Amino acid sequence: MINLIIFGPPGSGKGTQAQTIVEKFDLTHISTGDLFRDEIGNETVLGKKAKEYMNQGNLVPDEVTIGMLDNKLDQSQNPAGYIFDGFPRTLAQAEALDEILKKRNTKITHLIALDVNDDEIVNRLLERGKTSKRPDDQNEEIIRNRIEEYLEKTSPVFNYYNEQGVSNKVDGMGSMDDIFNRIYDILS
Ligand code: B4P
């Protein structure tokens, strides 16, 4: 079983690479960003809570995010494993994920961190914002806030899993195929 965390700053290619990894390894893709955007689109109570944080480029509170992830895992059993995209984003989420997987007699097998510089991130997200209409992709100040949130709250998750011996860094610059090949080498 592969349980992979695809990790990195906003716009580093997590969602993009997850799509290809899912096809090659038959994993189930769980993206907390996509789950929140579905909740917002359906105007649920959870979506209304998440929207105010996301639109400013802030993280949604842990208690909201962890409960949502636990429910999603209950609904999508896959013996081949999971790819966690955008989760965990804090140490508390990482600890909760370990507990959630332990209950299911499994654990994280790999964390792959995509390394991309800040200027490239801003360019990619502003470019995506032209078509995605995502409010958090349309304003450089909000994108820079997302990068700050990542550095302050999310980046320590790399070391947390490094202590478990499962963290890997991958150069996230270059073509999507080249980056996928770097990831493939680690997973196979
Ligand atoms: P996410 O939806 O996870 O969004 P993201 O960080 O922007 O990454 P994404 O996966 O979408 O983009 P990708 O890098 O693939 O999170 C959005 C918000 O939701 C967060 O800010 C937060 O508020 C909230 N949230 C989500 N999870 C949370 C959690 N666990 N806890 C608290 N809050 C949470 O791609 C970006 C762009 O780059 C694309 O346009 C792509 O085409 C392009 N691209 C990718 N690879 C490229 C390459 N090699 N070259 C050129 N362009 C490339």
Residues whose N, C-alpha, C, O or C-beta is under 5 A from the ligand:
A	BS01	B4P	P9 P10 G11 S12 G13 K14 G15 T16 T32 G33 D34 Y53 M54 G57 N58 L59 V60 T65 D85 G86 F87 P88 R89 R124 R128 R146 G172 G174 S175 M176
